[in-house]
Amino acid sequence: MRDELLTIGRFARMCRLSVKRLRHYDDLGLLTPDRVDPSTGYRYYAPARVRDALTVALLRDLDVPLQVIAELLAAGDAERTRLLAAERDRLAARIARDTERLAVLDRLAEGPVPAYDVEIVDDPALRLAAVRGRCGADEVGARTRECVIALLEALNRSAAGWTPPMYGLYPLDLEDGMVIAVGARTDKDVPGTVAMTLPAGPAATTLHTGPYEQLPLAYHALHVRLHEQGLTARGRAREDYLVAPGEAEPHELLTRLTIPIDPPPQETM
Protein backbone atom coordinates (compact mmCIF):
# COMPACT_ATOMS: atom_id res chain seq x y z
CA MET A 1 0.00 0.00 0.00
CA ARG A 2 2.78 2.42 0.94
CA ASP A 3 4.47 1.91 -2.46
CA GLU A 4 1.27 3.12 -4.16
CA LEU A 5 1.21 6.38 -2.21
CA LEU A 6 2.82 9.64 -3.28
CA THR A 7 5.13 11.70 -1.11
CA ILE A 8 3.84 15.15 -0.29
CA GLY A 9 6.46 16.73 -2.57
CA ARG A 10 5.49 14.64 -5.58
CA PHE A 11 1.79 15.06 -4.84
CA ALA A 12 2.26 18.82 -4.62
CA ARG A 13 3.94 18.99 -8.04
CA MET A 14 1.13 16.97 -9.62
CA CYS A 15 -1.58 19.15 -8.06
CA ARG A 16 -0.18 22.66 -8.60
CA LEU A 17 -0.11 23.19 -4.83
CA SER A 18 2.86 23.97 -2.63
CA VAL A 19 3.92 21.64 0.17
CA LYS A 20 3.25 24.45 2.61
CA ARG A 21 -0.31 24.84 1.34
CA LEU A 22 -0.94 21.09 1.46
CA ARG A 23 0.13 21.07 5.09
CA HIS A 24 -2.21 24.00 5.74
CA TYR A 25 -5.11 22.18 4.08
CA ASP A 26 -4.32 19.14 6.20
CA ASP A 27 -4.48 21.26 9.36
CA LEU A 28 -7.89 22.56 8.20
CA GLY A 29 -9.15 19.06 7.40
CA LEU A 30 -9.70 20.01 3.76
CA LEU A 31 -7.14 17.70 2.12
CA THR A 32 -5.94 15.17 4.66
CA PRO A 33 -3.16 12.71 3.69
CA ASP A 34 -3.99 9.06 3.28
CA ARG A 35 -1.14 8.08 5.57
CA VAL A 36 1.16 9.82 8.02
CA ASP A 37 4.31 7.98 9.08
CA PRO A 38 4.10 7.81 12.88
CA SER A 39 7.87 8.00 13.32
CA THR A 40 8.79 10.69 10.79
CA GLY A 41 5.51 12.58 10.35
CA TYR A 42 5.87 12.34 6.56
CA ARG A 43 2.58 12.65 4.71
CA TYR A 44 1.58 10.36 1.83
CA TYR A 45 -1.30 10.72 -0.62
CA ALA A 46 -3.11 8.26 -2.87
CA PRO A 47 -2.96 9.05 -6.63
CA ALA A 48 -6.77 9.09 -6.68
CA ARG A 49 -6.64 12.24 -4.52
CA VAL A 50 -5.00 14.23 -7.32
CA ARG A 51 -8.36 15.15 -8.85
CA ASP A 52 -9.68 16.60 -5.59
CA ALA A 53 -6.44 18.51 -5.04
CA LEU A 54 -6.54 19.96 -8.56
CA THR A 55 -10.14 21.01 -7.94
CA VAL A 56 -9.09 22.76 -4.74
CA ALA A 57 -6.28 24.57 -6.58
CA LEU A 58 -8.65 25.71 -9.34
CA LEU A 59 -11.32 26.94 -6.95
CA ARG A 60 -8.80 28.81 -4.81
CA ASP A 61 -7.55 30.55 -7.99
CA LEU A 62 -11.17 31.64 -8.44
CA ASP A 63 -11.23 32.97 -4.86
CA VAL A 64 -13.83 30.46 -3.69
CA PRO A 65 -13.80 30.35 0.15
CA LEU A 66 -12.25 27.28 1.75
CA GLN A 67 -15.50 26.43 3.58
CA VAL A 68 -17.39 26.35 0.27
CA ILE A 69 -14.64 24.20 -1.30
CA ALA A 70 -14.98 21.70 1.55
CA GLU A 71 -18.73 21.55 0.94
CA LEU A 72 -18.19 21.09 -2.80
CA LEU A 73 -15.83 18.16 -2.29
CA ALA A 74 -18.42 16.41 -0.11
CA ALA A 75 -21.48 17.31 -2.19
CA GLY A 76 -23.47 15.28 -4.66
CA ASP A 77 -24.16 16.50 -8.18
CA ALA A 78 -27.28 18.55 -7.38
CA GLU A 79 -25.76 20.21 -4.32
CA ARG A 80 -22.52 20.89 -6.18
CA THR A 81 -24.48 22.66 -8.92
CA ARG A 82 -26.28 24.79 -6.33
CA LEU A 83 -23.06 25.73 -4.54
CA LEU A 84 -21.30 26.66 -7.78
CA ALA A 85 -24.28 28.76 -8.90
CA ALA A 86 -24.18 30.62 -5.60
CA GLU A 87 -20.46 31.31 -6.01
CA ARG A 88 -21.07 32.47 -9.56
CA ASP A 89 -23.66 34.96 -8.26
CA ARG A 90 -21.26 36.14 -5.56
CA LEU A 91 -18.54 36.73 -8.15
CA ALA A 92 -20.96 38.54 -10.49
CA ALA A 93 -22.03 40.84 -7.66
CA ARG A 94 -18.41 41.62 -6.83
CA ILE A 95 -17.63 42.39 -10.48
CA ALA A 96 -20.66 44.71 -10.68
CA ARG A 97 -19.55 46.45 -7.49
CA ASP A 98 -15.99 46.86 -8.76
CA THR A 99 -17.28 48.16 -12.09
CA GLU A 100 -19.24 50.85 -10.25
CA ARG A 101 -16.14 51.85 -8.30
CA LEU A 102 -14.10 52.01 -11.50
CA ALA A 103 -16.68 54.36 -13.02
CA VAL A 104 -16.29 56.76 -10.09
CA LEU A 105 -12.49 56.59 -10.26
CA ASP A 106 -12.58 57.21 -14.01
CA ARG A 107 -14.77 60.27 -13.44
CA LEU A 108 -12.40 61.59 -10.80
CA ALA A 109 -9.44 61.01 -13.12
CA GLU A 110 -11.05 63.01 -15.91
CA GLY A 111 -10.68 66.26 -14.02
CA PRO A 112 -12.47 68.33 -11.39
CA VAL A 113 -15.42 66.70 -9.67
CA PRO A 114 -18.66 68.07 -11.14
CA ALA A 115 -20.09 70.94 -9.12
CA TYR A 116 -23.26 70.16 -7.19
CA ASP A 117 -25.64 72.90 -6.11
CA VAL A 118 -26.60 71.83 -2.58
CA GLU A 119 -29.67 73.52 -1.11
CA ILE A 120 -31.19 73.52 2.36
CA VAL A 121 -34.95 73.26 1.87
CA ASP A 122 -38.20 72.58 3.72
CA ASP A 123 -38.98 69.12 2.41
CA PRO A 124 -42.73 68.32 2.14
CA ALA A 125 -44.26 65.18 3.62
CA LEU A 126 -44.68 62.17 1.35
CA ARG A 127 -47.07 59.23 1.60
CA LEU A 128 -45.72 56.19 -0.20
CA ALA A 129 -46.71 52.63 -0.99
CA ALA A 130 -43.39 50.86 -0.61
CA VAL A 131 -41.64 47.52 -0.90
CA ARG A 132 -38.86 46.81 1.55
CA GLY A 133 -35.82 44.61 1.24
CA ARG A 134 -32.97 43.56 3.48
CA CYS A 135 -29.45 43.41 2.08
CA GLY A 136 -25.77 43.87 2.68
CA ALA A 137 -23.77 46.94 1.77
CA ASP A 138 -22.57 45.27 -1.43
CA GLU A 139 -26.05 44.25 -2.56
CA VAL A 140 -27.84 47.60 -2.61
CA GLY A 141 -28.10 47.94 -6.38
CA ALA A 142 -29.41 44.43 -6.97
CA ARG A 143 -31.87 44.60 -4.06
CA THR A 144 -33.15 48.00 -5.24
CA ARG A 145 -33.90 46.57 -8.68
CA GLU A 146 -35.80 43.68 -7.08
CA CYS A 147 -37.84 46.11 -4.99
CA VAL A 148 -38.68 48.21 -8.07
CA ILE A 149 -39.95 45.12 -9.91
CA ALA A 150 -42.00 43.97 -6.90
CA LEU A 151 -43.49 47.44 -6.43
CA LEU A 152 -44.51 47.78 -10.08
CA GLU A 153 -46.12 44.33 -9.99
CA ALA A 154 -48.09 45.26 -6.86
CA LEU A 155 -49.24 48.57 -8.36
CA ASN A 156 -50.29 46.87 -11.60
CA ARG A 157 -52.22 44.12 -9.78
CA SER A 158 -54.16 46.62 -7.72
CA ALA A 159 -54.68 49.07 -10.61
CA ALA A 160 -53.77 51.80 -8.13
CA GLY A 161 -52.87 55.05 -9.76
CA TRP A 162 -49.52 56.41 -8.71
CA THR A 163 -47.60 59.58 -9.36
CA PRO A 164 -44.01 59.44 -10.63
CA PRO A 165 -41.23 59.49 -9.71
CA MET A 166 -40.28 56.42 -7.73
CA TYR A 167 -38.30 56.93 -4.55
CA GLY A 168 -35.49 54.92 -3.01
CA LEU A 169 -34.91 55.06 0.76
CA TYR A 170 -31.57 54.07 2.26
CA PRO A 171 -29.94 54.16 5.71
CA LEU A 172 -27.29 56.84 6.14
CA ASP A 173 -24.86 54.13 7.27
CA LEU A 174 -24.60 51.27 4.79
CA GLU A 175 -24.08 47.98 6.61
CA ASP A 176 -24.96 44.32 6.35
CA GLY A 177 -28.55 43.50 7.25
CA MET A 178 -29.84 47.00 6.51
CA VAL A 179 -33.38 47.61 5.29
CA ILE A 180 -33.96 49.60 2.11
CA ALA A 181 -37.23 50.53 0.44
CA VAL A 182 -38.60 51.66 -2.91
CA GLY A 183 -41.88 53.58 -2.94
CA ALA A 184 -44.34 55.49 -5.09
CA ARG A 185 -46.91 58.16 -4.24
CA THR A 186 -50.47 56.85 -4.18
CA ASP A 187 -53.63 57.66 -2.23
CA LYS A 188 -54.70 54.01 -2.05
CA ASP A 189 -53.61 51.06 0.04
CA VAL A 190 -51.78 48.65 -2.25
CA PRO A 191 -51.75 44.95 -1.31
CA GLY A 192 -48.21 43.60 -1.20
CA THR A 193 -46.78 46.96 -0.08
CA VAL A 194 -46.40 48.85 3.18
CA ALA A 195 -47.64 52.38 3.72
CA MET A 196 -44.86 54.79 4.62
CA THR A 197 -45.20 58.46 5.54
CA LEU A 198 -42.08 60.59 5.29
CA PRO A 199 -42.49 63.62 7.55
CA ALA A 200 -41.96 67.18 6.40
CA GLY A 201 -38.89 68.98 7.64
CA PRO A 202 -35.57 70.58 6.75
CA ALA A 203 -33.31 68.70 4.38
CA ALA A 204 -30.21 69.05 2.24
CA THR A 205 -30.79 68.27 -1.41
CA THR A 206 -28.91 68.22 -4.71
CA LEU A 207 -29.47 67.05 -8.27
CA HIS A 208 -27.32 64.40 -9.95
CA THR A 209 -27.15 63.99 -13.72
CA GLY A 210 -25.59 60.78 -14.96
CA PRO A 211 -25.36 57.05 -14.21
CA TYR A 212 -26.15 55.64 -10.80
CA GLU A 213 -22.55 54.41 -10.52
CA GLN A 214 -21.53 58.05 -10.01
CA LEU A 215 -24.08 58.83 -7.30
CA PRO A 216 -21.34 58.63 -4.61
CA LEU A 217 -20.03 61.94 -5.99
CA ALA A 218 -23.35 63.61 -5.22
CA TYR A 219 -23.53 62.03 -1.77
CA HIS A 220 -20.02 63.32 -1.13
CA ALA A 221 -21.09 66.86 -2.05
CA LEU A 222 -24.08 66.66 0.30
CA HIS A 223 -22.05 65.43 3.26
CA VAL A 224 -19.33 68.02 2.66
CA ARG A 225 -21.98 70.77 2.78
CA LEU A 226 -23.45 69.36 5.99
CA HIS A 227 -20.01 69.20 7.59
CA GLU A 228 -19.08 72.74 6.54
CA GLN A 229 -22.28 74.18 7.98
CA GLY A 230 -22.30 72.07 11.13
CA LEU A 231 -25.58 70.40 10.17
CA THR A 232 -26.59 66.93 11.39
CA ALA A 233 -28.14 64.33 9.08
CA ARG A 234 -30.94 62.16 10.39
CA GLY A 235 -33.40 59.56 9.16
CA ARG A 236 -32.90 58.04 5.73
CA ALA A 237 -31.38 59.29 2.51
CA ARG A 238 -33.90 59.53 -0.34
CA GLU A 239 -33.27 59.17 -4.05
CA ASP A 240 -35.95 60.57 -6.39
CA TYR A 241 -35.60 58.90 -9.78
CA LEU A 242 -36.76 61.81 -11.95
CA VAL A 243 -35.43 60.33 -15.20
CA ALA A 244 -34.94 56.59 -14.82
CA PRO A 245 -33.46 53.77 -16.94
CA GLY A 246 -35.60 53.14 -20.01
CA GLU A 247 -36.39 56.84 -20.29
CA ALA A 248 -32.91 58.07 -21.22
CA GLU A 249 -29.31 57.03 -21.73
CA PRO A 250 -27.21 56.49 -18.58
CA HIS A 251 -25.47 59.86 -18.90
CA GLU A 252 -28.89 61.57 -19.02
CA LEU A 253 -30.42 59.95 -15.92
CA LEU A 254 -31.65 62.51 -13.39
CA THR A 255 -31.73 61.73 -9.67
CA ARG A 256 -32.47 64.08 -6.79
CA LEU A 257 -30.76 63.20 -3.51
CA THR A 258 -32.30 64.40 -0.26
CA ILE A 259 -31.01 63.91 3.29
CA PRO A 260 -33.18 65.07 6.21
CA ILE A 261 -31.35 67.21 8.75
CA ASP A 262 -31.91 68.51 12.24
CA PRO A 263 -33.34 72.04 12.17
CA PRO A 264 -30.52 74.54 11.56
CA PRO A 265 -29.74 76.75 14.57
CA GLN A 266 -31.60 80.03 14.51
CA GLU A 267 -29.47 83.11 13.98
CA THR A 268 -29.56 85.59 16.85
CA MET A 269 -30.04 89.27 16.17
C-alpha atoms as one frame of an Amber mdcrd trajectory, in Angstrom:
protein
   0.000   0.000   0.000   2.777   2.418   0.942   4.467   1.914  -2.463   1.274
   3.121  -4.160   1.206   6.384  -2.213   2.816   9.641  -3.279   5.129  11.702
  -1.115   3.844  15.149  -0.286   6.462  16.732  -2.566   5.492  14.640  -5.578
   1.786  15.058  -4.838   2.264  18.825  -4.615   3.937  18.991  -8.040   1.129
  16.975  -9.620  -1.580  19.147  -8.057  -0.184  22.661  -8.602  -0.109  23.186
  -4.828   2.861  23.967  -2.626   3.921  21.635   0.168   3.246  24.448   2.615
  -0.306  24.839   1.336  -0.943  21.094   1.465   0.132  21.071   5.087  -2.207
  23.998   5.736  -5.106  22.185   4.082  -4.320  19.137   6.200  -4.485  21.262
   9.355  -7.887  22.558   8.202  -9.148  19.060   7.404  -9.701  20.009   3.763
  -7.144  17.698   2.124  -5.939  15.166   4.659  -3.161  12.715   3.687  -3.989
   9.056   3.284  -1.143   8.077   5.571   1.159   9.820   8.022   4.309   7.984
   9.079   4.100   7.814  12.883   7.870   7.996  13.322   8.793  10.695  10.792
   5.512  12.576  10.355   5.867  12.342   6.560   2.578  12.649   4.711   1.578
  10.355   1.834  -1.301  10.719  -0.623  -3.110   8.256  -2.870  -2.959   9.049
  -6.630  -6.773   9.092  -6.676  -6.639  12.240  -4.517  -4.999  14.235  -7.316
  -8.357  15.145  -8.850  -9.684  16.602  -5.588  -6.444  18.512  -5.042  -6.544
  19.962  -8.561 -10.143  21.015  -7.937  -9.094  22.757  -4.738  -6.281  24.570
  -6.583  -8.647  25.706  -9.343 -11.316  26.936  -6.949  -8.801  28.806  -4.809
  -7.547  30.548  -7.987 -11.169  31.638  -8.441 -11.227  32.966  -4.861 -13.832
  30.463  -3.685 -13.796  30.351   0.150 -12.253  27.278   1.746 -15.500  26.429
   3.575 -17.386  26.346   0.271 -14.643  24.202  -1.300 -14.983  21.699   1.552
 -18.735  21.553   0.944 -18.194  21.086  -2.804 -15.827  18.156  -2.285 -18.419
  16.414  -0.110 -21.482  17.311  -2.190 -23.466  15.283  -4.656 -24.158  16.498
  -8.179 -27.275  18.548  -7.383 -25.760  20.208  -4.318 -22.518  20.892  -6.179
 -24.479  22.661  -8.923 -26.281  24.794  -6.334 -23.061  25.728  -4.545 -21.298
  26.661  -7.783 -24.278  28.758  -8.902 -24.185  30.623  -5.596 -20.464  31.308
  -6.005 -21.074  32.472  -9.561 -23.663  34.959  -8.264 -21.259  36.140  -5.564
 -18.537  36.735  -8.153 -20.963  38.538 -10.490 -22.035  40.841  -7.660 -18.411
  41.624  -6.833 -17.633  42.391 -10.484 -20.658  44.711 -10.677 -19.548  46.453
  -7.490 -15.989  46.865  -8.755 -17.284  48.163 -12.093 -19.238  50.853 -10.246
 -16.138  51.850  -8.299 -14.099  52.010 -11.503 -16.678  54.362 -13.020 -16.293
  56.761 -10.095 -12.493  56.595 -10.259 -12.584  57.209 -14.015 -14.772  60.266
 -13.438 -12.396  61.590 -10.797  -9.436  61.008 -13.118 -11.052  63.013 -15.911
 -10.680  66.261 -14.016 -12.466  68.329 -11.394 -15.418  66.705  -9.666 -18.661
  68.069 -11.135 -20.086  70.941  -9.118 -23.260  70.163  -7.190 -25.636  72.901
  -6.114 -26.598  71.833  -2.577 -29.669  73.518  -1.113 -31.191  73.518   2.362
 -34.953  73.260   1.868 -38.198  72.577   3.720 -38.981  69.118   2.408 -42.730
  68.317   2.137 -44.260  65.179   3.619 -44.677  62.167   1.351 -47.067  59.225
   1.598 -45.725  56.185  -0.203 -46.709  52.629  -0.989 -43.388  50.856  -0.606
 -41.643  47.518  -0.898 -38.857  46.809   1.555 -35.819  44.610   1.237 -32.971
  43.563   3.479 -29.450  43.409   2.080 -25.769  43.867   2.679 -23.767  46.938
   1.772 -22.571  45.265  -1.431 -26.053  44.248  -2.565 -27.843  47.605  -2.605
 -28.103  47.943  -6.384 -29.412  44.425  -6.966 -31.872  44.596  -4.062 -33.154
  47.996  -5.238 -33.901  46.571  -8.681 -35.802  43.678  -7.079 -37.843  46.112
  -4.986 -38.678  48.208  -8.072 -39.952  45.115  -9.907 -42.000  43.970  -6.904
 -43.491  47.442  -6.433 -44.508  47.776 -10.080 -46.116  44.328  -9.985 -48.091
  45.257  -6.857 -49.235  48.565  -8.365 -50.294  46.871 -11.604 -52.217  44.115
  -9.783 -54.159  46.624  -7.718 -54.683  49.072 -10.609 -53.771  51.803  -8.133
 -52.875  55.052  -9.759 -49.515  56.414  -8.712 -47.603  59.584  -9.364 -44.011
  59.436 -10.630 -41.233  59.493  -9.708 -40.277  56.423  -7.726 -38.304  56.930
  -4.552 -35.485  54.920  -3.005 -34.912  55.058   0.760 -31.566  54.068   2.264
 -29.942  54.163   5.713 -27.294  56.837   6.137 -24.859  54.132   7.272 -24.602
  51.267   4.795 -24.084  47.984   6.609 -24.964  44.316   6.348 -28.554  43.499
   7.249 -29.837  46.995   6.513 -33.382  47.605   5.293 -33.958  49.603   2.113
 -37.232  50.533   0.445 -38.601  51.662  -2.914 -41.882  53.576  -2.941 -44.336
  55.489  -5.086 -46.912  58.158  -4.237 -50.466  56.854  -4.182 -53.626  57.655
  -2.230 -54.700  54.007  -2.050 -53.612  51.061   0.037 -51.779  48.653  -2.252
 -51.749  44.946  -1.308 -48.210  43.603  -1.199 -46.784  46.956  -0.085 -46.396
  48.845   3.179 -47.645  52.383   3.716 -44.855  54.791   4.622 -45.199  58.456
   5.537 -42.076  60.590   5.293 -42.485  63.625   7.547 -41.960  67.176   6.397
 -38.894  68.978   7.637 -35.575  70.584   6.746 -33.313  68.698   4.381 -30.213
  69.047   2.241 -30.787  68.272  -1.413 -28.915  68.215  -4.706 -29.471  67.051
  -8.273 -27.318  64.396  -9.947 -27.150  63.989 -13.717 -25.587  60.776 -14.961
 -25.365  57.052 -14.210 -26.146  55.637 -10.802 -22.554  54.414 -10.521 -21.525
  58.048 -10.005 -24.083  58.827  -7.299 -21.343  58.625  -4.610 -20.025  61.943
  -5.995 -23.354  63.610  -5.221 -23.533  62.032  -1.772 -20.017  63.317  -1.130
 -21.086  66.865  -2.047 -24.082  66.663   0.298 -22.051  65.426   3.256 -19.330
  68.022   2.663 -21.976  70.771   2.781 -23.453  69.361   5.991 -20.006  69.203
   7.586 -19.082  72.737   6.541 -22.281  74.183   7.977 -22.300  72.072  11.132
 -25.583  70.400  10.172 -26.590  66.930  11.388 -28.139  64.334   9.080 -30.943
  62.156  10.394 -33.403  59.556   9.158 -32.895  58.043   5.726 -31.381  59.287
   2.505 -33.897  59.526  -0.336 -33.269  59.169  -4.048 -35.946  60.565  -6.387
 -35.596  58.896  -9.785 -36.763  61.807 -11.945 -35.433  60.333 -15.196 -34.942
  56.590 -14.817 -33.463  53.769 -16.941 -35.598  53.141 -20.007 -36.388  56.835
 -20.288 -32.909  58.066 -21.224 -29.308  57.030 -21.733 -27.214  56.495 -18.580
 -25.470  59.861 -18.896 -28.892  61.575 -19.020 -30.424  59.950 -15.924 -31.648
  62.511 -13.394 -31.728  61.732  -9.670 -32.468  64.085  -6.789 -30.765  63.204
  -3.511 -32.295  64.396  -0.260 -31.010  63.912   3.288 -33.180  65.070   6.208
 -31.347  67.206   8.754 -31.911  68.507  12.242 -33.339  72.045  12.172 -30.517
  74.535  11.558 -29.744  76.753  14.569 -31.597  80.033  14.513 -29.472  83.112
  13.978 -29.564  85.589  16.850 -30.042  89.267  16.166
